[in-house]
Amino acid sequence: MKSKLGMGLIAVFGLLVMLLNQPFLSIPQGQVSGIPSILIYLLTIWLMVIGTMVWLSKRAGDQ
């Protein structure tokens, strides 16, 4: 059980590193309602990573 959680967290970390590299950071351009879209991108990635980690932790705790 612990190894599945560890592997999942490593996968989430790898995805985070990939999404925060230069090719992906250059995709959002412009503004949305006066807010720079890069900030919206970073906030979305951050929330998705936290949500995925919580989901993985709860799923590992249920088993």
N, CA, C and O atoms as a MOPAC input file, in Angstrom:
PM7 MOZYME 1SCF
protein

 N      0.82900 1    -1.20200 1     0.00000 1
 C      0.00000 1     0.00000 1     0.00000 1
 C      0.86300 1     1.25100 1     0.00000 1
 O      0.62800 1     2.18000 1    -0.77300 1
 N      1.84800 1     1.26800 1     0.86000 1
 C      2.68900 1     2.45800 1     0.94900 1
 C      3.47300 1     2.67400 1    -0.34400 1
 O      3.72100 1     3.81200 1    -0.74300 1
 N      3.85600 1     1.58900 1    -0.98800 1
 C      4.63100 1     1.75000 1    -2.21100 1
 C      3.76900 1     2.34100 1    -3.32800 1
 O      4.26900 1     3.11500 1    -4.14400 1
 N      2.46900 1     1.98200 1    -3.37500 1
 C      1.58700 1     2.57400 1    -4.37800 1
 C      1.41800 1     4.06500 1    -4.13800 1
 O      1.39100 1     4.85400 1    -5.08200 1
 N      1.30200 1     4.45200 1    -2.85400 1
 C      1.19400 1     5.87100 1    -2.52600 1
 C      2.46600 1     6.60100 1    -2.92500 1
 O      2.41200 1     7.68100 1    -3.51200 1
 N      3.60300 1     6.01200 1    -2.60700 1
 C      4.87800 1     6.63000 1    -2.95400 1
 C      5.05100 1     6.77700 1    -4.45200 1
 O      5.51600 1     7.81000 1    -4.93300 1
 N      4.67700 1     5.74000 1    -5.19200 1
 C      4.78900 1     5.80300 1    -6.64600 1
 C      3.84700 1     6.85600 1    -7.22300 1
 O      4.19600 1     7.55100 1    -8.17700 1
 N      2.64900 1     6.97100 1    -6.64000 1
 C      1.71000 1     7.98600 1    -7.09800 1
 C      2.21300 1     9.38900 1    -6.83500 1
 O      2.08100 1    10.27100 1    -7.68300 1
 N      2.79500 1     9.60100 1    -5.65400 1
 C      3.32200 1    10.92200 1    -5.32200 1
 C      4.52700 1    11.27300 1    -6.19600 1
 O      4.70900 1    12.43000 1    -6.57700 1
 N      5.34500 1    10.27200 1    -6.51100 1
 C      6.47000 1    10.51900 1    -7.41700 1
 C      5.96500 1    10.88000 1    -8.80600 1
 O      6.52700 1    11.75300 1    -9.46600 1
 N      4.90700 1    10.21200 1    -9.24900 1
 C      4.32500 1    10.52600 1   -10.55900 1
 C      3.75600 1    11.94500 1   -10.57200 1
 O      3.91600 1    12.66500 1   -11.55700 1
 N      3.09700 1    12.34900 1    -9.48900 1
 C      2.55400 1    13.71100 1    -9.40400 1
 C      3.69200 1    14.72800 1    -9.41800 1
 O      3.58400 1    15.77300 1   -10.06000 1
 N      4.77200 1    14.42900 1    -8.71700 1
 C      5.92100 1    15.32800 1    -8.71000 1
 C      6.52500 1    15.44600 1   -10.10700 1
 O      6.87200 1    16.54400 1   -10.54400 1
 N      6.65200 1    14.31900 1   -10.80800 1
 C      7.17900 1    14.34800 1   -12.17300 1
 C      6.29800 1    15.16900 1   -13.09900 1
 O      6.79600 1    15.93300 1   -13.92500 1
 N      4.98800 1    15.01000 1   -12.95900 1
 C      4.05900 1    15.80000 1   -13.77000 1
 C      4.18100 1    17.28500 1   -13.43700 1
 O      4.12700 1    18.12900 1   -14.33100 1
 N      4.34500 1    17.60300 1   -12.15400 1
 C      4.51000 1    18.99900 1   -11.74800 1
 C      5.76800 1    19.59800 1   -12.35600 1
 O      5.74400 1    20.72500 1   -12.85000 1
 N      6.85800 1    18.85800 1   -12.32300 1
 C      8.10600 1    19.34900 1   -12.91300 1
 C      7.92900 1    19.57800 1   -14.40700 1
 O      8.41200 1    20.57100 1   -14.95100 1
 N      7.23000 1    18.64800 1   -15.07200 1
 C      7.01100 1    18.79200 1   -16.50500 1
 C      6.15300 1    20.02400 1   -16.80700 1
 O      6.45200 1    20.76700 1   -17.74200 1
 N      5.09900 1    20.24600 1   -16.03300 1
 C      4.19000 1    21.36700 1   -16.29500 1
 C      4.79900 1    22.72100 1   -15.94600 1
 O      4.32500 1    23.75500 1   -16.41700 1
 N      5.84000 1    22.72100 1   -15.12900 1
 C      6.47100 1    23.98800 1   -14.75400 1
 C      7.74900 1    24.25900 1   -15.54000 1
 O      8.51300 1    25.15500 1   -15.18100 1
 N      7.99300 1    23.49600 1   -16.60900 1
 C      9.12700 1    23.75600 1   -17.48400 1
 C      8.77400 1    24.80500 1   -18.51900 1
 O      7.60400 1    25.12900 1   -18.71900 1
 N      9.79000 1    25.32900 1   -19.17200 1
 C      9.62300 1    26.45300 1   -20.07800 1
 C      8.60800 1    26.24400 1   -21.20100 1
 O      7.81200 1    27.15500 1   -21.43000 1
 N      8.57200 1    25.13300 1   -21.91000 1
 C      7.58900 1    25.05300 1   -23.00300 1
 C      6.14300 1    25.22600 1   -22.52300 1
 O      5.33200 1    25.85600 1   -23.20200 1
 N      5.83100 1    24.67300 1   -21.37300 1
 C      4.46600 1    24.78800 1   -20.86000 1
 C      4.20000 1    26.16100 1   -20.24000 1
 O      3.07100 1    26.64900 1   -20.28500 1
 N      5.21600 1    26.77800 1   -19.66900 1
 C      5.02500 1    28.10600 1   -19.07400 1
 C      4.83900 1    29.19500 1   -20.12300 1
 O      4.32200 1    30.26900 1   -19.81600 1
 N      5.25000 1    28.93000 1   -21.34200 1
 C      5.10000 1    29.94800 1   -22.38000 1
 C      3.74600 1    29.86400 1   -23.08800 1
 O      3.43200 1    30.72900 1   -23.90600 1
 N      2.95000 1    28.85800 1   -22.79600 1
 C      1.64400 1    28.69800 1   -23.45600 1
 C      0.65700 1    29.79500 1   -23.04900 1
 O      0.09200 1    30.44500 1   -23.92900 1
 N      0.42600 1    30.02800 1   -21.74800 1
 C     -0.57400 1    31.05300 1   -21.40500 1
 C     -0.04200 1    32.45500 1   -21.68400 1
 O      1.01200 1    32.84700 1   -21.18300 1
 N     -0.78900 1    33.19800 1   -22.49000 1
 C     -0.40700 1    34.56500 1   -22.81900 1
 C     -1.63600 1    35.45000 1   -22.71300 1
 O     -2.76200 1    34.99700 1   -22.92000 1
 N     -1.41300 1    36.70000 1   -22.39400 1
 C     -2.51100 1    37.64400 1   -22.31200 1
 C     -3.08700 1    37.74200 1   -20.91600 1
 O     -2.44400 1    37.39700 1   -19.92400 1
 N     -4.32900 1    38.22700 1   -20.86800 1
 C     -4.99700 1    38.42800 1   -19.58500 1
 C     -6.42600 1    37.90600 1   -19.66600 1
 O     -7.04500 1    37.87700 1   -20.72900 1
 N     -6.92100 1    37.50100 1   -18.51600 1
 C     -8.31800 1    37.08100 1   -18.38200 1
 C     -8.91200 1    37.92800 1   -17.27500 1
 O     -8.52200 1    37.79800 1   -16.11500 1
 N     -9.83900 1    38.78100 1   -17.61700 1
 C    -10.47300 1    39.70100 1   -16.65900 1
 C     -9.43800 1    40.53500 1   -15.90900 1
 O     -9.60700 1    40.80800 1   -14.72100 1
 N     -8.38200 1    40.93700 1   -16.58300 1
 C     -7.36500 1    41.78300 1   -15.97200 1
 C     -6.30200 1    41.02500 1   -15.19200 1
 O     -5.38100 1    41.63900 1   -14.65500 1
 N     -6.41100 1    39.71300 1   -15.11900 1
 C     -5.43900 1    38.89600 1   -14.39100 1
 C     -4.54000 1    38.21700 1   -15.42500 1
 O     -5.04000 1    37.60800 1   -16.37000 1
 N     -3.22900 1    38.31500 1   -15.25600 1
 C     -2.34400 1    37.63900 1   -16.21600 1
 C     -2.62700 1    36.13700 1   -16.24700 1
 O     -2.74700 1    35.49900 1   -15.20100 1
 N     -2.73100 1    35.58600 1   -17.43900 1
 C     -3.10400 1    34.18200 1   -17.57700 1
 C     -2.04200 1    33.23700 1   -17.01400 1
 O     -2.35800 1    32.10000 1   -16.66600 1
 N     -0.79400 1    33.68500 1   -16.91900 1
 C      0.23600 1    32.83100 1   -16.31400 1
 C     -0.07600 1    32.58700 1   -14.83500 1
 O      0.18100 1    31.49800 1   -14.32200 1
 N     -0.62100 1    33.57800 1   -14.15600 1
 C     -0.98900 1    33.38200 1   -12.75800 1
 C     -2.14700 1    32.39900 1   -12.62000 1
 O     -2.16800 1    31.57800 1   -11.70300 1
 N     -3.09400 1    32.48500 1   -13.51900 1
 C     -4.21200 1    31.54100 1   -13.50500 1
 C     -3.69700 1    30.13200 1   -13.78700 1
 O     -4.14300 1    29.17500 1   -13.15500 1
 N     -2.77700 1    29.99700 1   -14.71600 1
 C     -2.17300 1    28.70200 1   -15.04100 1
 C     -1.47000 1    28.12600 1   -13.81000 1
 O     -1.69100 1    26.96900 1   -13.45500 1
 N     -0.62800 1    28.92700 1   -13.16200 1
 C      0.11500 1    28.44200 1   -11.99800 1
 C     -0.81100 1    28.07500 1   -10.84900 1
 O     -0.58600 1    27.07000 1   -10.17600 1
 N     -1.84800 1    28.87300 1   -10.61100 1
 C     -2.79800 1    28.56700 1    -9.54700 1
 C     -3.55700 1    27.27600 1    -9.85200 1
 O     -3.78700 1    26.46100 1    -8.95900 1
 N     -3.93900 1    27.09500 1   -11.10100 1
 C     -4.65300 1    25.88100 1   -11.49200 1
 C     -3.77100 1    24.64800 1   -11.30400 1
 O     -4.22700 1    23.63800 1   -10.76700 1
 N     -2.52500 1    24.72100 1   -11.73800 1
 C     -1.60000 1    23.59800 1   -11.57100 1
 C     -1.40600 1    23.29600 1   -10.09300 1
 O     -1.43300 1    22.13400 1    -9.68800 1
 N     -1.21300 1    24.32000 1    -9.29500 1
 C     -1.00400 1    24.16000 1    -7.85900 1
 C     -2.20700 1    23.47100 1    -7.21600 1
 O     -2.03800 1    22.52900 1    -6.44200 1
 N     -3.41800 1    23.93200 1    -7.52800 1
 C     -4.62100 1    23.33300 1    -6.95100 1
 C     -4.81400 1    21.89000 1    -7.42600 1
 O     -5.24000 1    21.03400 1    -6.65000 1
 N     -4.50600 1    21.62300 1    -8.68100 1
 C     -4.63900 1    20.25500 1    -9.18700 1
 C     -3.64800 1    19.30900 1    -8.50800 1
 O     -3.99500 1    18.16600 1    -8.21000 1
 N     -2.43700 1    19.76300 1    -8.26400 1
 C     -1.44700 1    18.92700 1    -7.59300 1
 C     -1.88200 1    18.64900 1    -6.16100 1
 O     -1.79600 1    17.50800 1    -5.70600 1
 N     -2.34100 1    19.65600 1    -5.44700 1
 C     -2.79900 1    19.45600 1    -4.07300 1
 C     -3.99300 1    18.50800 1    -4.04600 1
 O     -4.04300 1    17.59700 1    -3.21900 1
 N     -4.94600 1    18.71300 1    -4.93700 1
 C     -6.11500 1    17.83700 1    -4.99200 1
 C     -5.74800 1    16.40000 1    -5.30900 1
 O     -6.31400 1    15.47300 1    -4.73000 1
 N     -4.81200 1    16.20500 1    -6.21600 1
 C     -4.38100 1    14.85600 1    -6.56900 1
 C     -3.65600 1    14.19200 1    -5.41000 1
 O     -3.84200 1    12.99800 1    -5.17200 1
 N     -2.84000 1    14.93600 1    -4.68900 1
 C     -2.14700 1    14.37200 1    -3.53300 1
 C     -3.12600 1    13.99200 1    -2.42200 1
 O     -2.96500 1    12.95200 1    -1.78300 1
 N     -4.11800 1    14.81400 1    -2.19200 1
 C     -5.13800 1    14.49100 1    -1.19600 1
 C     -5.89500 1    13.24500 1    -1.61600 1
 O     -6.13900 1    12.35700 1    -0.79900 1
 N     -6.27000 1    13.17400 1    -2.89300 1
 C     -7.00700 1    12.01000 1    -3.39500 1
 C     -6.17500 1    10.73400 1    -3.25900 1
 O     -6.69600 1     9.69900 1    -2.84300 1
 N     -4.87500 1    10.80100 1    -3.61000 1
 C     -4.01600 1     9.64200 1    -3.48600 1
 C     -3.86500 1     9.21600 1    -2.01900 1
 O     -3.88600 1     8.02300 1    -1.71700 1
 N     -3.71500 1    10.17000 1    -1.12200 1
 C     -3.56200 1     9.86600 1     0.29600 1
 C     -4.81700 1     9.21200 1     0.86900 1
 O     -4.72700 1     8.24400 1     1.62500 1
 N     -5.98700 1     9.74100 1     0.50700 1
 C     -7.22600 1     9.15800 1     0.99600 1
 C     -7.44100 1     7.76200 1     0.42100 1
 O     -7.90300 1     6.86200 1     1.12300 1
 N     -7.10800 1     7.58300 1    -0.84600 1
 C     -7.26800 1     6.27200 1    -1.46100 1
 C     -6.33100 1     5.24200 1    -0.83300 1
 O     -6.70500 1     4.07900 1    -0.67700 1
 N     -5.12700 1     5.65700 1    -0.47400 1
 C     -4.19400 1     4.74600 1     0.17700 1
 C     -4.64700 1     4.43600 1     1.60100 1
 O     -4.40100 1     3.33900 1     2.10400 1
 N     -5.30500 1     5.39000 1     2.25300 1
 C     -5.79100 1     5.16600 1     3.60700 1
 C     -6.99500 1     4.24400 1     3.66500 1
 O     -7.20900 1     3.56600 1     4.67000 1
 N     -7.78200 1     4.21300 1     2.60000 1
 C     -8.96400 1     3.36700 1     2.55500 1
 C     -8.62000 1     1.90300 1     2.34700 1
 O     -9.39400 1     1.02200 1     2.71900 1
 N     -7.46500 1     1.64100 1     1.75400 1
 C     -7.11500 1     0.25700 1     1.42200 1
 C     -6.44500 1    -0.43900 1     2.55200 1
 O     -6.08800 1    -1.61000 1     2.43000 1

